[in-house]
Amino acid sequence: MSAPAPRTGPVGIGIIGAGVISGTYLENLTSFPDVRVHAIGDLFPEAARARAEEHGVPHHGGIDTVLADEDVEIVVNLTVPAAHVEVSLAAISAGKHVWSEKPVALDREGGQRLLAAADAAGVRLGCAPDTFLGTGLQTALKALRRGDIGEPLTALTLMQSPGPESWHPNPAFLFQTGAGPLFDIGPYYLTALVQAFGPVASVAAVAGRSRDQRTIGSGPRAGEVFDVTVPTHVSALARFASGQSSQSTFSFDSPLQRHGFVEITGTEATLALPDPNDFDGDLRIRRAGSDDWELLASTQALSTRGTGALEMARAIRAGRPHRVQGALAHHVVDVMVSIDESARTGTFVPVGSTVEAAEPLPDDWDPTARTV
């Protein structure tokens, strides 16, 4: 299939998946002047209609409504993780660029199929998380590149919570294949580490599951019991191709809630990064010989979910590579699959894929500006 013909003006967006996360995407994508949301589709067309009416999207219906819309250039895939590959392949076959929610696939083979299909079709593939494009992590990455902590050596990341079943109205999929704390939350932390250190070369891990069933705690299905089929606590070591290393914990088993704990230690100081699940936050630094943390920067988000799709849209019009590449998402999936394999086998597992860290955004990046 030949590549889509060049166009001008705002880039057309179509959304597939009208679930919880679509609200935030629509709030942002309908506010960016460089993109225009034309359609939203879902397996349940009434859900698509409700979202369309809420956000002023002109067309709604089933999935084919989006795929057949000639004004849609980028399909934003917000379906559940198990459907990501199938829906993204359908969009690629329809000649659309794809922005997917994370993870891009559930296994290495799925990611490879998507990369090959997009390359053959001449379309682009991108995938969340795009939080590293936010002002918080961008400021942190620039501080690392400036040498603020000397040579970066190691990282420590922690995400601990009791699990999302207490607040999520439909949490079962978050405890099944393609999710759990590793696949649901891990991409934020691992993507940030890859941006800081480069590609992962090998991993080792242990994992466990505290309960085989959990109970929905809120919403119309409160009290309903569902099965847990994946590990709910994962501890992982990673060795990067650069020689640096990290230690990470991802847990839905802890009554102690600890989100966004990321510290990178260098030869001269330690940098505490903002939550990689957010687009802003404070950066703190503790220098060698000091007993106190200093506030290095306090940042405010310019935009949130959908920023990566906007950056892709601008890259399409400019004819340059986009920053949140499908290859990055595939590498992160490869790392997570390797972590899972290590936990099951008790061995170090090499990571076969590789990727380059993205170039930082320009200092004058403004998602609210009209540039196309």
VOGUFI-362736 format. One record per residue (C-alpha): x, y, z. Coordinates in Angstrom, 2 decimals. Last residue first. Layout:
<recs>
<rec px="X" py="Y" pz="Z"/>
...
</recs>
This chain:
<recs>
<rec px="0.55" py="23.67" pz="10.48"/>
<rec px="2.01" py="25.57" pz="13.47"/>
<rec px="-0.97" py="26.80" pz="15.48"/>
<rec px="0.21" py="27.16" pz="19.07"/>
<rec px="-1.55" py="25.46" pz="22.00"/>
<rec px="0.93" py="22.57" pz="22.15"/>
<rec px="3.82" py="25.02" pz="22.69"/>
<rec px="7.42" py="23.87" pz="22.27"/>
<rec px="9.67" py="26.97" pz="22.69"/>
<rec px="12.46" py="25.08" pz="24.46"/>
<rec px="12.66" py="22.57" pz="21.63"/>
<rec px="11.68" py="19.03" pz="22.60"/>
<rec px="14.53" py="16.72" pz="23.52"/>
<rec px="15.72" py="14.19" pz="20.91"/>
<rec px="14.39" py="10.72" pz="21.56"/>
<rec px="16.50" py="7.94" pz="23.09"/>
<rec px="17.73" py="5.39" pz="20.57"/>
<rec px="16.30" py="1.89" pz="20.36"/>
<rec px="17.32" py="-1.73" pz="20.87"/>
<rec px="15.71" py="-5.14" pz="20.68"/>
<rec px="17.14" py="-8.43" pz="21.94"/>
<rec px="16.83" py="-8.01" pz="25.69"/>
<rec px="18.91" py="-10.66" pz="27.46"/>
<rec px="17.29" py="-12.63" pz="30.30"/>
<rec px="19.01" py="-13.24" pz="33.65"/>
<rec px="17.63" py="-16.39" pz="35.17"/>
<rec px="14.98" py="-17.44" pz="37.71"/>
<rec px="12.76" py="-18.92" pz="35.02"/>
<rec px="9.39" py="-17.34" pz="35.80"/>
<rec px="10.69" py="-13.99" pz="37.09"/>
<rec px="13.18" py="-13.84" pz="34.22"/>
<rec px="10.44" py="-14.45" pz="31.66"/>
<rec px="8.30" py="-11.66" pz="33.13"/>
<rec px="11.27" py="-9.27" pz="33.07"/>
<rec px="11.98" py="-10.28" pz="29.47"/>
<rec px="8.36" py="-9.60" pz="28.53"/>
<rec px="8.69" py="-6.20" pz="30.20"/>
<rec px="11.94" py="-5.36" pz="28.36"/>
<rec px="10.52" py="-6.47" pz="24.99"/>
<rec px="7.43" py="-4.35" pz="25.68"/>
<rec px="9.73" py="-1.38" pz="26.37"/>
<rec px="11.60" py="-2.07" pz="23.13"/>
<rec px="8.32" py="-2.21" pz="21.22"/>
<rec px="7.25" py="1.14" pz="22.65"/>
<rec px="10.55" py="2.70" pz="21.59"/>
<rec px="10.27" py="1.15" pz="18.12"/>
<rec px="6.77" py="2.59" pz="17.82"/>
<rec px="8.40" py="6.00" pz="18.09"/>
<rec px="7.56" py="8.77" pz="20.53"/>
<rec px="9.71" py="11.48" pz="18.92"/>
<rec px="8.23" py="11.83" pz="15.44"/>
<rec px="10.58" py="11.68" pz="12.47"/>
<rec px="10.47" py="14.69" pz="10.09"/>
<rec px="8.18" py="15.53" pz="7.16"/>
<rec px="6.96" py="18.77" pz="8.76"/>
<rec px="3.26" py="17.85" pz="8.36"/>
<rec px="3.85" py="14.35" pz="9.71"/>
<rec px="6.07" py="15.68" pz="12.51"/>
<rec px="3.28" py="18.03" pz="13.61"/>
<rec px="0.86" py="15.12" pz="13.79"/>
<rec px="3.38" py="13.00" pz="15.70"/>
<rec px="3.85" py="15.78" pz="18.26"/>
<rec px="0.06" py="16.00" pz="18.59"/>
<rec px="-0.22" py="12.23" pz="19.08"/>
<rec px="2.52" py="12.44" pz="21.71"/>
<rec px="0.69" py="15.22" pz="23.57"/>
<rec px="-2.46" py="13.10" pz="23.61"/>
<rec px="-2.58" py="12.70" pz="27.36"/>
<rec px="-1.31" py="15.90" pz="29.09"/>
<rec px="-0.68" py="19.50" pz="28.05"/>
<rec px="1.54" py="22.46" pz="29.02"/>
<rec px="2.29" py="20.82" pz="32.36"/>
<rec px="3.78" py="22.99" pz="35.11"/>
<rec px="7.34" py="22.62" pz="36.37"/>
<rec px="9.18" py="23.26" pz="39.62"/>
<rec px="12.95" py="23.16" pz="39.26"/>
<rec px="16.11" py="22.24" pz="41.17"/>
<rec px="14.58" py="22.22" pz="44.65"/>
<rec px="17.45" py="21.27" pz="46.94"/>
<rec px="17.61" py="18.11" pz="49.04"/>
<rec px="19.56" py="18.21" pz="52.28"/>
<rec px="22.42" py="16.36" pz="53.99"/>
<rec px="25.00" py="17.57" pz="51.46"/>
<rec px="28.39" py="15.93" pz="50.86"/>
<rec px="27.60" py="15.00" pz="47.25"/>
<rec px="24.62" py="16.97" pz="45.98"/>
<rec px="21.01" py="16.19" pz="46.57"/>
<rec px="18.78" py="17.38" pz="43.73"/>
<rec px="15.03" py="17.86" pz="43.54"/>
<rec px="12.78" py="18.12" pz="40.50"/>
<rec px="9.16" py="19.15" pz="41.02"/>
<rec px="6.20" py="18.14" pz="38.89"/>
<rec px="4.97" py="17.97" pz="35.30"/>
<rec px="3.57" py="15.59" pz="32.68"/>
<rec px="2.56" py="12.78" pz="35.00"/>
<rec px="3.00" py="8.99" pz="34.99"/>
<rec px="6.78" py="9.52" pz="35.13"/>
<rec px="6.29" py="11.09" pz="38.60"/>
<rec px="8.83" py="13.93" pz="38.83"/>
<rec px="12.53" py="13.10" pz="39.06"/>
<rec px="14.77" py="12.99" pz="42.14"/>
<rec px="18.36" py="13.69" pz="41.04"/>
<rec px="21.32" py="12.34" pz="43.00"/>
<rec px="24.69" py="14.09" pz="42.98"/>
<rec px="28.34" py="14.06" pz="41.89"/>
<rec px="29.08" py="10.66" pz="40.31"/>
<rec px="25.45" py="10.15" pz="39.39"/>
<rec px="22.35" py="8.82" pz="41.07"/>
<rec px="18.96" py="8.78" pz="39.37"/>
<rec px="15.94" py="8.71" pz="41.66"/>
<rec px="12.40" py="7.89" pz="40.58"/>
<rec px="9.52" py="7.56" pz="43.04"/>
<rec px="6.38" py="8.49" pz="41.13"/>
<rec px="3.87" py="6.74" pz="43.32"/>
<rec px="4.18" py="5.36" pz="46.83"/>
<rec px="1.02" py="4.05" pz="48.44"/>
<rec px="1.66" py="1.89" pz="51.48"/>
<rec px="-1.06" py="-0.76" pz="51.63"/>
<rec px="1.14" py="-2.66" pz="49.14"/>
<rec px="0.04" py="-5.48" pz="46.85"/>
<rec px="-0.47" py="-3.70" pz="43.49"/>
<rec px="3.30" py="-3.50" pz="43.07"/>
<rec px="5.96" py="-2.42" pz="40.58"/>
<rec px="9.47" py="-2.30" pz="42.07"/>
<rec px="12.50" py="-1.15" pz="40.11"/>
<rec px="16.31" py="-1.37" pz="40.36"/>
<rec px="18.42" py="0.28" pz="37.67"/>
<rec px="21.79" py="-0.14" pz="35.97"/>
<rec px="24.32" py="1.75" pz="33.83"/>
<rec px="26.65" py="-0.09" pz="31.45"/>
<rec px="25.61" py="1.88" pz="28.35"/>
<rec px="23.74" py="-1.18" pz="27.05"/>
<rec px="21.58" py="-0.93" pz="30.15"/>
<rec px="21.41" py="-3.49" pz="32.94"/>
<rec px="18.00" py="-3.85" pz="34.52"/>
<rec px="16.98" py="-5.27" pz="37.89"/>
<rec px="13.34" py="-6.05" pz="38.54"/>
<rec px="10.94" py="-6.49" pz="41.45"/>
<rec px="7.38" py="-7.41" pz="40.49"/>
<rec px="4.26" py="-7.55" pz="42.67"/>
<rec px="0.77" py="-8.27" pz="41.28"/>
<rec px="1.79" py="-11.19" pz="39.11"/>
<rec px="-0.83" py="-12.12" pz="36.50"/>
<rec px="-4.12" py="-14.08" pz="36.50"/>
<rec px="-6.28" py="-12.28" pz="39.06"/>
<rec px="-9.89" py="-13.47" pz="38.86"/>
<rec px="-12.91" py="-11.24" pz="39.47"/>
<rec px="-15.37" py="-10.70" pz="42.33"/>
<rec px="-18.28" py="-8.27" pz="42.01"/>
<rec px="-18.90" py="-6.17" pz="45.13"/>
<rec px="-19.16" py="-2.90" pz="43.24"/>
<rec px="-20.39" py="-3.45" pz="39.67"/>
<rec px="-22.30" py="-0.15" pz="39.41"/>
<rec px="-19.31" py="1.86" pz="40.61"/>
<rec px="-16.83" py="1.20" pz="43.39"/>
<rec px="-14.86" py="-1.51" pz="45.20"/>
<rec px="-14.56" py="-4.31" pz="42.66"/>
<rec px="-13.36" py="-7.41" pz="44.52"/>
<rec px="-10.14" py="-9.36" pz="43.98"/>
<rec px="-9.28" py="-12.97" pz="43.28"/>
<rec px="-6.12" py="-15.10" pz="43.17"/>
<rec px="-4.43" py="-13.09" pz="45.91"/>
<rec px="-0.84" py="-12.07" pz="46.77"/>
<rec px="0.67" py="-12.69" pz="43.35"/>
<rec px="4.45" py="-12.89" pz="42.99"/>
<rec px="7.45" py="-11.70" pz="41.01"/>
<rec px="11.25" py="-11.93" pz="40.89"/>
<rec px="13.39" py="-10.26" pz="38.25"/>
<rec px="16.57" py="-10.14" pz="36.17"/>
<rec px="17.13" py="-7.97" pz="33.10"/>
<rec px="19.43" py="-7.53" pz="30.10"/>
<rec px="20.54" py="-4.96" pz="27.51"/>
<rec px="18.15" py="-2.06" pz="28.16"/>
<rec px="18.33" py="0.80" pz="25.65"/>
<rec px="19.39" py="4.36" pz="26.51"/>
<rec px="20.14" py="5.74" pz="29.97"/>
<rec px="17.79" py="8.70" pz="30.54"/>
<rec px="15.23" py="8.12" pz="27.77"/>
<rec px="15.35" py="4.40" pz="28.50"/>
<rec px="14.74" py="5.14" pz="32.19"/>
<rec px="11.71" py="7.31" pz="31.39"/>
<rec px="10.29" py="4.58" pz="29.15"/>
<rec px="10.83" py="2.02" pz="31.92"/>
<rec px="9.00" py="4.14" pz="34.50"/>
<rec px="5.95" py="4.93" pz="32.38"/>
<rec px="5.86" py="1.48" pz="30.73"/>
<rec px="5.83" py="-0.27" pz="34.13"/>
<rec px="2.41" py="1.03" pz="35.16"/>
<rec px="0.05" py="-1.25" pz="33.24"/>
<rec px="2.47" py="-3.92" pz="31.99"/>
<rec px="4.33" py="-4.38" pz="35.28"/>
<rec px="1.52" py="-3.47" pz="37.69"/>
<rec px="-0.81" py="-6.08" pz="36.17"/>
<rec px="-1.70" py="-5.56" pz="32.54"/>
<rec px="-1.40" py="-7.45" pz="29.27"/>
<rec px="-2.81" py="-10.70" pz="30.63"/>
<rec px="-5.08" py="-10.05" pz="33.62"/>
<rec px="-5.21" py="-7.85" pz="36.69"/>
<rec px="-5.86" py="-4.53" pz="34.90"/>
<rec px="-8.51" py="-6.27" pz="32.79"/>
<rec px="-10.61" py="-6.83" pz="35.94"/>
<rec px="-10.73" py="-3.13" pz="36.88"/>
<rec px="-14.14" py="-2.02" pz="35.56"/>
<rec px="-15.33" py="0.82" pz="37.82"/>
<rec px="-11.77" py="1.76" pz="38.88"/>
<rec px="-11.65" py="3.11" pz="42.45"/>
<rec px="-11.00" py="0.20" pz="44.85"/>
<rec px="-9.87" py="-2.17" pz="42.08"/>
<rec px="-6.86" py="0.04" pz="41.29"/>
<rec px="-4.27" py="-1.81" pz="43.39"/>
<rec px="-3.10" py="-1.58" pz="47.02"/>
<rec px="-0.30" py="0.72" pz="45.84"/>
<rec px="3.46" py="0.71" pz="45.26"/>
<rec px="5.46" py="2.24" pz="42.42"/>
<rec px="9.19" py="2.49" pz="43.12"/>
<rec px="12.15" py="3.46" pz="40.94"/>
<rec px="15.88" py="3.44" pz="41.72"/>
<rec px="18.45" py="4.49" pz="39.11"/>
<rec px="22.18" py="4.04" pz="38.64"/>
<rec px="25.27" py="5.68" pz="37.12"/>
<rec px="24.63" py="9.13" pz="35.65"/>
<rec px="27.94" py="10.96" pz="35.07"/>
<rec px="27.95" py="14.26" pz="36.93"/>
<rec px="24.69" py="15.09" pz="38.66"/>
<rec px="24.03" py="18.37" pz="36.79"/>
<rec px="25.84" py="17.05" pz="33.71"/>
<rec px="23.90" py="19.11" pz="31.18"/>
<rec px="22.48" py="15.89" pz="29.71"/>
<rec px="21.07" py="14.93" pz="33.10"/>
<rec px="19.52" py="18.38" pz="33.57"/>
<rec px="18.02" py="18.17" pz="30.06"/>
<rec px="16.46" py="14.84" pz="30.97"/>
<rec px="14.97" py="16.32" pz="34.14"/>
<rec px="13.49" py="19.34" pz="32.36"/>
<rec px="11.97" py="17.06" pz="29.72"/>
<rec px="10.68" py="14.82" pz="32.51"/>
<rec px="8.72" py="17.63" pz="34.16"/>
<rec px="7.82" py="19.68" pz="31.07"/>
<rec px="5.99" py="16.77" pz="29.50"/>
<rec px="7.43" py="14.90" pz="26.51"/>
<rec px="8.45" py="12.08" pz="28.88"/>
<rec px="4.73" py="11.63" pz="29.54"/>
<rec px="4.22" py="10.25" pz="26.05"/>
<rec px="3.49" py="6.78" pz="27.35"/>
<rec px="2.08" py="5.97" pz="24.95"/>
<rec px="2.58" py="4.69" pz="21.43"/>
<rec px="3.59" py="5.79" pz="17.97"/>
<rec px="3.41" py="4.11" pz="14.57"/>
<rec px="3.78" py="5.97" pz="11.29"/>
<rec px="2.61" py="4.99" pz="7.83"/>
<rec px="4.46" py="3.79" pz="4.75"/>
<rec px="2.37" py="0.63" pz="4.47"/>
<rec px="5.38" py="-1.72" pz="4.59"/>
<rec px="6.90" py="0.19" pz="7.52"/>
<rec px="3.60" py="0.19" pz="9.42"/>
<rec px="3.17" py="-3.55" pz="8.85"/>
<rec px="6.73" py="-4.36" pz="9.94"/>
<rec px="6.48" py="-2.30" pz="13.12"/>
<rec px="3.08" py="-3.79" pz="13.94"/>
<rec px="4.19" py="-7.37" pz="13.35"/>
<rec px="7.31" py="-6.82" pz="15.48"/>
<rec px="5.21" py="-5.51" pz="18.35"/>
<rec px="2.89" py="-8.50" pz="18.18"/>
<rec px="5.79" py="-10.94" pz="18.10"/>
<rec px="7.46" py="-9.36" pz="21.12"/>
<rec px="4.42" py="-9.81" pz="23.32"/>
<rec px="1.42" py="-7.92" pz="24.70"/>
<rec px="1.49" py="-5.14" pz="22.13"/>
<rec px="1.76" py="-1.32" pz="21.99"/>
<rec px="1.42" py="-1.26" pz="25.77"/>
<rec px="0.31" py="1.41" pz="26.05"/>
<rec px="-2.24" py="3.54" pz="24.23"/>
<rec px="-1.73" py="3.54" pz="20.52"/>
<rec px="-1.06" py="6.32" pz="17.97"/>
<rec px="-1.47" py="4.94" pz="14.48"/>
<rec px="-1.03" py="6.41" pz="10.98"/>
<rec px="-3.85" py="5.38" pz="8.71"/>
<rec px="-3.74" py="3.51" pz="5.39"/>
<rec px="-6.74" py="1.27" pz="6.14"/>
<rec px="-4.36" py="-1.66" pz="6.64"/>
<rec px="-2.57" py="0.44" pz="9.28"/>
<rec px="-5.89" py="0.99" pz="11.06"/>
<rec px="-6.69" py="-2.73" pz="10.99"/>
<rec px="-3.21" py="-3.52" pz="12.30"/>
<rec px="-3.72" py="-1.05" pz="15.16"/>
<rec px="-7.06" py="-2.65" pz="16.06"/>
<rec px="-5.66" py="-6.18" pz="16.13"/>
<rec px="-2.47" py="-5.18" pz="17.98"/>
<rec px="-4.20" py="-3.14" pz="20.67"/>
<rec px="-7.06" py="-5.55" pz="21.40"/>
<rec px="-5.56" py="-7.30" pz="24.44"/>
<rec px="-4.48" py="-3.92" pz="25.83"/>
<rec px="-8.05" py="-2.53" pz="26.04"/>
<rec px="-8.93" py="-0.03" pz="23.29"/>
<rec px="-7.62" py="3.52" pz="23.14"/>
<rec px="-6.16" py="3.41" pz="19.61"/>
<rec px="-5.75" py="6.95" pz="18.26"/>
<rec px="-6.11" py="6.60" pz="14.50"/>
<rec px="-4.13" py="9.28" pz="12.66"/>
<rec px="-5.10" py="10.53" pz="9.19"/>
<rec px="-8.89" py="10.67" pz="9.61"/>
<rec px="-10.50" py="12.85" pz="6.93"/>
<rec px="-11.17" py="9.84" pz="4.71"/>
<rec px="-13.36" py="8.24" pz="7.38"/>
<rec px="-13.53" py="4.50" pz="6.66"/>
<rec px="-11.38" py="3.44" pz="9.63"/>
<rec px="-13.28" py="5.67" pz="12.06"/>
<rec px="-16.79" py="4.53" pz="11.20"/>
<rec px="-15.41" py="0.99" pz="10.86"/>
<rec px="-14.83" py="0.92" pz="14.62"/>
<rec px="-18.50" py="1.45" pz="15.36"/>
<rec px="-20.35" py="4.74" pz="15.55"/>
<rec px="-19.45" py="8.41" pz="15.81"/>
<rec px="-18.98" py="11.43" pz="13.57"/>
<rec px="-19.00" py="15.18" pz="14.35"/>
<rec px="-17.00" py="15.22" pz="17.62"/>
<rec px="-18.42" py="17.94" pz="19.88"/>
<rec px="-16.82" py="16.74" pz="23.11"/>
<rec px="-19.77" py="15.43" pz="25.12"/>
<rec px="-21.78" py="14.50" pz="22.04"/>
<rec px="-18.90" py="12.45" pz="20.66"/>
<rec px="-18.30" py="10.77" pz="24.02"/>
<rec px="-21.95" py="9.75" pz="24.31"/>
<rec px="-22.04" py="8.58" pz="20.69"/>
<rec px="-18.96" py="6.45" pz="21.15"/>
<rec px="-20.53" py="4.76" pz="24.18"/>
<rec px="-23.71" py="4.15" pz="22.15"/>
<rec px="-21.58" py="2.57" pz="19.44"/>
<rec px="-20.45" py="-0.25" pz="21.76"/>
<rec px="-17.52" py="-1.82" pz="19.94"/>
<rec px="-16.29" py="1.78" pz="19.79"/>
<rec px="-15.79" py="4.56" pz="17.30"/>
<rec px="-14.89" py="8.25" pz="17.46"/>
<rec px="-14.71" py="10.60" pz="14.50"/>
<rec px="-13.35" py="13.88" pz="13.15"/>
<rec px="-10.97" py="15.09" pz="15.87"/>
<rec px="-8.96" py="18.02" pz="14.48"/>
<rec px="-5.25" py="18.55" pz="15.04"/>
<rec px="-2.90" py="21.55" pz="14.93"/>
<rec px="-5.25" py="23.78" pz="16.96"/>
<rec px="-4.97" py="21.56" pz="20.06"/>
<rec px="-8.12" py="21.85" pz="22.22"/>
<rec px="-10.09" py="18.91" pz="20.78"/>
<rec px="-7.04" py="16.68" pz="21.28"/>
<rec px="-6.72" py="17.66" pz="24.92"/>
<rec px="-10.22" py="17.13" pz="26.24"/>
<rec px="-10.60" py="14.17" pz="23.89"/>
<rec px="-7.57" py="12.39" pz="25.31"/>
<rec px="-8.79" py="12.99" pz="28.87"/>
<rec px="-12.23" py="11.57" pz="28.11"/>
<rec px="-10.82" py="8.65" pz="26.13"/>
<rec px="-9.11" py="7.29" pz="29.25"/>
<rec px="-12.37" py="5.96" pz="30.74"/>
<rec px="-13.58" py="4.08" pz="27.69"/>
<rec px="-14.62" py="5.29" pz="24.23"/>
<rec px="-12.21" py="3.19" pz="22.16"/>
<rec px="-11.20" py="4.01" pz="18.60"/>
<rec px="-10.40" py="7.69" pz="18.12"/>
<rec px="-10.07" py="9.42" pz="14.75"/>
<rec px="-7.76" py="12.38" pz="14.20"/>
<rec px="-7.33" py="14.62" pz="11.15"/>
<rec px="-4.16" py="16.71" pz="11.03"/>
<rec px="-4.76" py="20.46" pz="10.93"/>
<rec px="-3.69" py="22.15" pz="7.69"/>
<rec px="-1.96" py="20.55" pz="4.74"/>
<rec px="-1.99" py="17.10" pz="3.18"/>
<rec px="0.57" py="14.75" pz="1.65"/>
<rec px="-0.97" py="11.62" pz="0.06"/>
<rec px="-1.07" py="8.59" pz="2.34"/>
<rec px="1.79" py="6.13" pz="1.76"/>
<rec px="1.35" py="3.44" pz="-0.87"/>
<rec px="0.00" py="0.00" pz="0.00"/>
</recs>
